[in-house]
C-alpha cells in the first residue's frame, strides 16, 4: 500500500481527532467546449468529499486509485494540498481515470469515461472512526467488492455514510443498480442522495415513501438534496421529516455542491457526537430532528459557499465561522 502524507494543513480552525476514511474514485474531468478549448479539473465525488471533510478540520484519509502519470501527479498535488492523506490502493498499472466531456453548442454534454477501479483490501481499519463512500466506485467492479468488505468490517466499531450519486450512463440497468444501492444503504448510518438520484431509482414513487423505505433498511438519518429547493431530511427514530431552504445567495456554478454538502453533513454529525463509533451510531438511531438540524445547517452552509465559487471549491471551517458571524 502506497501512502502519501502532507505535512502542515490548509485547514482553518479545529475539528476532531477521529480519523475519517473515504473510499472511492479520483478522476480527471477533461472538458472540451465548442470553441475547441479543453480544460482539466481534478474530480470524482469521493475525492471531493475527502477534500471537503479535511478542510473542515478532520483527519481524513482517501483510499483511491491513481496512476503514475501526469494526471495522477496533478491529483496527488491537489488532494494533499487540502490536508488529505492518500492511500493509493491500485493493484495494477492502470492510468489515472478520466471523464471526457464534450460540450455541444446547446450546452449539452456527451461523456466518455476511462475508469479503473481495481484495488486491494483496505487494512488497519481499527484506526478509523467513520467511513464514507459513494458514486461510481461503489457499483463498479471489481473494486465495489472491496467497498462492501470495508464497510462490513468497519461497522463493528465505526460509523458509515453513503451517497449513491448515481451515473445512469455507466452504472448499468436501474434494476441491477437499485439492488446494489440498497445493499449499501443497509450498511450505512447516514445516506444522502439527490432528488434526481431518487427519481431515476424509483420513478413515480414519492420522496417521503422512498426516504421511509431507506430508513427501514437501517440508516438513522436520510437526507435528500433538492437543488434550489433546499433539502429534506428524515430521522428514522420517529419517522419525522423536515425541510430547510438553500442558503446560496449567488451561484457561480453547481459543480461539487452535493459533495460539499456531504462533507459538511459528516463534519457536523461528527462534531455533534452522532457519528464516530458504535455509541454514536446508537445516539443517531434515537436522534430527533432537533438533534440533527445543526448538522444539516452546516451542510447547507458549506454547499452555499461552494456554489459561490467556480468549480468544486471546498470551504474551511474558518469560512463557515465567518459566514455565521
C-alpha positions as CSV (number, residue, x, y, z in Angstrom):
1,X,0.0,0.0,0.0
2,X,1.4,3.3,-1.0
3,X,0.7,6.1,1.4
4,X,1.3,9.8,0.7
5,X,1.1,12.3,3.6
6,X,1.2,16.0,3.6
7,X,2.8,18.0,6.3
8,X,1.0,21.0,7.5
9,X,-2.6,21.8,6.6
10,X,-4.7,24.4,4.9
11,X,-7.4,23.9,7.4
12,X,-8.6,26.8,9.5
13,X,-10.0,26.1,12.9
14,X,-10.2,22.7,14.7
15,X,-12.2,19.6,14.0
16,X,-11.9,16.3,15.8
17,X,-9.1,13.7,16.3
18,X,-11.3,11.0,14.8
19,X,-10.0,9.7,11.6
20,X,-12.3,9.6,8.6
21,X,-11.7,7.2,5.8
22,X,-13.2,8.0,2.4
23,X,-13.1,5.2,-0.2
24,X,-13.8,5.9,-3.9
25,X,-12.7,7.2,-7.2
26,X,-10.4,10.0,-8.1
27,X,-10.5,11.1,-11.7
28,X,-9.7,14.0,-14.0
29,X,-12.5,15.7,-15.8
30,X,-11.4,16.8,-19.3
31,X,-13.9,19.3,-20.7
32,X,-14.0,20.1,-24.4
33,X,-16.0,23.2,-25.3
34,X,-17.4,24.2,-28.8
35,X,-14.7,26.8,-29.3
36,X,-12.1,24.0,-29.3
37,X,-10.7,24.6,-25.9
38,X,-10.1,21.9,-23.3
39,X,-9.7,22.3,-19.6
40,X,-8.9,19.7,-16.9
41,X,-10.1,19.5,-13.3
42,X,-9.4,17.0,-10.5
43,X,-12.7,15.4,-9.6
44,X,-14.5,12.3,-8.5
45,X,-17.2,12.6,-5.9
46,X,-15.4,10.7,-3.1
47,X,-12.2,12.7,-3.7
48,X,-14.2,15.9,-3.4
49,X,-15.9,14.8,-0.2
50,X,-12.5,13.8,1.3
51,X,-11.1,17.3,0.5
52,X,-14.2,18.9,1.9
53,X,-14.0,17.0,5.2
54,X,-10.3,17.7,5.6
55,X,-10.8,21.4,5.0
56,X,-13.3,21.4,7.8
57,X,-10.6,20.2,10.2
58,X,-10.9,16.5,10.3
59,X,-8.2,13.9,10.0
60,X,-9.0,12.5,6.6
61,X,-7.6,9.6,4.5
62,X,-8.7,8.9,0.9
63,X,-8.3,5.3,-0.3
64,X,-8.4,5.6,-4.1
65,X,-6.6,4.5,-7.3
66,X,-4.2,6.8,-9.1
67,X,-1.8,6.1,-12.0
68,X,1.9,7.2,-12.1
69,X,1.0,9.6,-15.0
70,X,0.7,13.4,-15.3
71,X,-3.0,13.2,-14.3
72,X,-2.1,11.2,-11.2
73,X,0.6,13.7,-10.2
74,X,-1.9,16.5,-10.5
75,X,-4.5,14.7,-8.4
76,X,-2.0,13.9,-5.7
77,X,-0.8,17.5,-5.5
78,X,-4.3,19.0,-5.3
79,X,-5.7,16.4,-2.8
80,X,-2.8,16.5,-0.4
81,X,-2.7,20.3,-0.5
82,X,-6.2,20.2,1.0
83,X,-4.8,18.2,4.0
84,X,-5.9,14.7,2.9
85,X,-3.7,11.6,3.3
86,X,-3.8,9.5,0.1
87,X,-3.7,5.7,0.3
88,X,-3.2,4.6,-3.3
89,X,-4.6,1.1,-3.5
90,X,-4.2,0.5,-7.2
91,X,-3.4,-3.2,-7.7
92,X,-2.3,-2.8,-11.3
93,X,-0.5,-0.4,-13.7
94,X,-3.6,1.4,-14.8
95,X,-3.6,5.1,-15.8
96,X,-5.5,7.6,-13.7
97,X,-9.2,7.5,-14.5
98,X,-10.6,10.2,-16.7
99,X,-14.0,11.6,-17.8
100,X,-14.1,13.4,-21.1
101,X,-17.0,15.8,-21.5
102,X,-17.7,17.2,-24.9
103,X,-20.0,20.2,-24.8
104,X,-22.1,21.0,-27.9
105,X,-23.4,24.4,-29.0
106,X,-26.6,23.9,-26.9
107,X,-24.6,23.3,-23.7
108,X,-25.4,19.6,-23.5
109,X,-22.5,17.3,-22.6
110,X,-21.6,13.9,-24.1
111,X,-19.4,11.9,-21.7
112,X,-16.7,9.3,-22.4
113,X,-15.3,7.5,-19.3
114,X,-12.0,5.7,-18.9
115,X,-12.3,4.2,-15.4
116,X,-10.1,1.9,-13.5
117,X,-11.3,0.6,-10.1
118,X,-9.2,-2.4,-9.1
119,X,-7.9,-2.2,-5.6
120,X,-6.5,-4.3,-2.8
121,X,-8.4,-4.8,0.5
122,X,-8.0,-1.9,2.9
123,X,-6.1,-2.7,6.1
124,X,-5.8,-1.2,9.6
125,X,-9.4,-0.3,9.8
126,X,-9.2,-0.2,13.7
127,X,-7.7,3.3,13.3
128,X,-10.9,4.6,11.5
129,X,-13.8,6.2,13.3
130,X,-16.0,6.9,10.3
131,X,-16.1,5.6,6.7
132,X,-17.7,7.4,3.7
133,X,-18.2,6.0,0.2
134,X,-20.4,6.5,-2.8
135,X,-20.8,7.3,-6.5
136,X,-19.2,5.2,-9.3
137,X,-16.7,3.3,-7.1
138,X,-19.5,1.7,-5.0
139,X,-21.0,0.0,-8.0
140,X,-18.0,-0.6,-10.4
141,X,-16.4,-4.0,-10.3
142,X,-14.0,-5.3,-9.2
143,X,-13.4,-2.6,-6.6
144,X,-17.0,-2.5,-5.4
145,X,-16.5,-5.8,-3.6
146,X,-13.7,-4.2,-1.6
147,X,-16.0,-1.4,-0.6
148,X,-18.6,-3.9,0.7
149,X,-15.8,-5.8,2.6
150,X,-14.5,-2.5,4.1
151,X,-17.9,-1.3,5.2
152,X,-18.8,-4.7,6.7
153,X,-15.6,-4.9,8.7
154,X,-15.5,-1.2,9.8
155,X,-19.1,-1.3,11.0
156,X,-18.0,-3.3,14.1
157,X,-16.5,-0.1,15.5
158,X,-17.0,2.8,13.1
159,X,-20.0,4.6,11.5
160,X,-20.8,4.7,7.8
161,X,-22.1,7.3,5.4
162,X,-23.1,6.8,1.7
163,X,-24.0,8.9,-1.3
164,X,-25.3,6.9,-4.3
165,X,-24.6,9.9,-6.6
166,X,-25.9,7.8,-9.5
167,X,-24.5,7.9,-13.0
168,X,-27.1,6.2,-15.2
169,X,-25.0,6.1,-18.3
170,X,-22.2,4.0,-16.7
171,X,-23.8,2.2,-13.7
172,X,-25.9,-0.3,-15.7
173,X,-29.6,-1.0,-15.6
174,X,-31.7,0.7,-13.0
175,X,-33.0,-2.7,-11.6
176,X,-29.5,-4.0,-11.1
177,X,-28.1,-0.8,-9.6
178,X,-31.1,-0.4,-7.3
179,X,-30.3,-3.6,-5.5
180,X,-26.7,-2.7,-5.1
181,X,-27.5,0.7,-3.7
182,X,-30.0,-0.7,-1.2
183,X,-27.3,-3.2,-0.1
184,X,-25.0,-0.3,0.7
185,X,-27.8,1.7,2.4
186,X,-28.4,-1.2,4.7
187,X,-24.7,-1.0,5.8
188,X,-24.9,2.8,6.4
189,X,-25.9,5.1,9.3
190,X,-26.3,8.2,7.1
191,X,-27.5,8.3,3.5
192,X,-27.5,11.4,1.3
193,X,-29.0,11.5,-2.2
194,X,-30.3,14.0,-4.7
195,X,-33.9,14.1,-5.8
196,X,-32.6,13.3,-9.3
197,X,-31.0,10.1,-7.9
198,X,-34.3,9.1,-6.4
199,X,-36.3,9.9,-9.5
200,X,-34.1,7.6,-11.6
201,X,-34.0,4.8,-9.0
202,X,-37.7,4.9,-8.1
203,X,-39.6,6.6,-10.9
204,X,-43.1,7.6,-9.8
205,X,-42.6,6.9,-6.1
206,X,-43.0,9.8,-3.7
207,X,-39.9,11.3,-1.9
208,X,-41.3,10.6,1.6
209,X,-42.0,7.0,0.7
210,X,-38.5,6.4,-0.6
211,X,-37.0,8.1,2.4
212,X,-39.1,5.9,4.8
213,X,-38.1,2.8,2.9
214,X,-34.4,3.6,3.1
215,X,-34.8,4.3,6.8
216,X,-36.3,0.9,7.4
217,X,-33.1,-0.6,5.8
218,X,-31.0,0.7,8.6
219,X,-29.8,4.3,8.4
220,X,-30.6,6.6,11.3
221,X,-30.7,9.7,9.0
222,X,-31.7,10.1,5.4
223,X,-31.1,13.4,3.6
224,X,-32.2,14.4,0.1
225,X,-30.9,17.5,-1.6
226,X,-33.2,19.3,-4.0
227,X,-31.1,21.9,-5.7
228,X,-32.6,25.4,-5.4
229,X,-35.5,23.9,-3.3
230,X,-33.1,23.2,-0.4
231,X,-33.1,19.9,1.4
232,X,-35.5,17.3,3.0
233,X,-34.3,15.1,5.9
234,X,-35.8,12.3,7.9
235,X,-34.9,10.7,11.2
236,X,-35.7,7.0,11.5
237,X,-36.3,7.0,15.2
238,X,-39.5,9.0,15.0
239,X,-40.2,8.9,11.2
240,X,-40.4,12.7,11.3
241,X,-39.4,14.8,8.3
242,X,-38.3,18.4,7.9
243,X,-37.2,20.7,5.1
244,X,-34.7,23.5,5.0
245,X,-34.2,26.1,2.3
246,X,-31.0,26.6,0.4
247,X,-28.6,29.2,1.8
248,X,-27.0,30.1,-1.6
249,X,-27.4,33.8,-2.5
250,X,-25.2,33.8,-5.5
251,X,-24.4,30.8,-7.8
252,X,-21.3,30.7,-10.0
253,X,-21.9,27.1,-10.8
254,X,-23.1,23.9,-9.0
255,X,-20.0,21.8,-9.6
256,X,-19.3,19.9,-6.4
257,X,-22.3,21.3,-4.5
258,X,-23.6,17.8,-3.5
259,X,-20.1,16.7,-2.4
260,X,-19.6,19.8,-0.3
261,X,-23.0,19.2,1.3
262,X,-21.9,15.7,2.1
263,X,-18.7,16.9,3.7
264,X,-20.5,19.4,5.8
265,X,-23.0,16.9,6.9
266,X,-20.4,14.4,8.0
267,X,-18.4,17.1,9.8
268,X,-21.5,18.3,11.6
269,X,-22.5,14.9,12.7
270,X,-19.0,14.0,13.9
271,X,-18.9,17.2,16.0
272,X,-22.3,16.5,17.4
273,X,-21.3,13.0,18.6
274,X,-23.7,11.3,16.2
275,X,-21.0,9.7,14.1
276,X,-17.6,8.3,15.1
277,X,-18.1,4.9,16.9
278,X,-20.7,2.3,17.9
279,X,-22.0,4.6,20.7
280,X,-22.5,7.4,18.2
281,X,-24.4,5.0,16.0
282,X,-26.8,4.3,18.9
283,X,-27.3,8.0,19.5
284,X,-28.1,8.6,15.9
285,X,-30.5,5.8,15.8
286,X,-32.6,7.5,18.5
287,X,-31.9,11.1,17.3
288,X,-34.7,13.7,16.9
289,X,-35.0,16.3,14.1
290,X,-33.7,18.8,16.6
291,X,-30.6,16.7,17.2
292,X,-29.6,16.6,13.5
293,X,-30.7,20.1,12.5
294,X,-27.4,21.8,13.2
295,X,-25.5,19.3,11.1
296,X,-27.9,19.8,8.2
297,X,-27.4,23.5,8.6
298,X,-23.6,23.1,8.4
299,X,-24.1,21.1,5.2
300,X,-26.2,23.8,3.6
301,X,-23.7,26.4,4.6
302,X,-20.7,24.5,3.1
303,X,-22.6,23.9,-0.2
304,X,-23.7,27.5,-0.3
305,X,-20.1,28.7,-0.2
306,X,-19.1,26.1,-2.8
307,X,-21.6,27.2,-5.4
308,X,-20.4,30.8,-4.9
309,X,-17.1,29.8,-6.5
310,X,-16.3,28.3,-9.8
311,X,-15.6,24.5,-9.6
312,X,-15.7,22.1,-6.7
313,X,-14.5,24.6,-4.1
314,X,-14.1,23.2,-0.5
315,X,-14.6,25.8,2.2
316,X,-12.7,25.9,5.5
317,X,-14.1,25.9,9.0
318,X,-12.9,29.5,9.3
319,X,-15.0,30.5,6.3
320,X,-18.1,28.8,7.8
321,X,-17.5,30.7,11.1
322,X,-17.2,34.0,9.1
323,X,-20.4,33.3,7.3
324,X,-22.3,32.7,10.5
325,X,-20.8,35.6,12.4
